[in-house]
Structures are given as structure tokens and as C-alpha cells.
Amino acid sequence: MSSTPSQEQPNSTSPPSEEPPSPKKGFFAGTIEELKLVVWPSRQQLFSESIAVILMVTLSAASIAAISRFYGWGASQIFR
């Protein structure tokens, strides 16, 4: 094994660290930093994707309702 220092050991020449931020300040600062990284959609992209979602939900609901009515009709024919 080599006796070279690993990269994970802190550098002894670094300046003394400041007092750590409070948990609330750290959370909100981290949240703001993450929100700066978000790629927000354009108005046109938001509109077209919203229409696509509404259309797919409507089609899914209609197909589930149709299948349910079919099986209900079938059960009423069998169990008169």
C-alpha cells in the first residue's frame, strides 16, 4: 500500500470554516439554488403538453368506462 494522502482528507492549508448556516437558512438557500437550475417550459410548450395530458386522460377515462359498461352488460346477461 502507498502512503500518499487520499483525496478525501481535508487540506490543512484551507482557511478556518465559518459558522455553519442554520437548518432553515440552509434549506431555503439550497431550494433557491435548485430552482435556478430548473429549465422552465415556454408558453407554447406548456399549452401543447397540457392539451396532450388532458386528451390522454379523457381517452383513458372513456376507455375504462366503456370496458366497465361492457362487463356490466355481460354480467347482467348472465345473471338475470
Protein Blocks (a to p, Z undefined) as FASTA:
>chain_A
ZZbdcfkbccfkbccddddddfklmmmmmmmmmmmmpccddfklmmmmmmmmmmmmmmmm
mmmmmmmmmmmmmmmmmmZZ
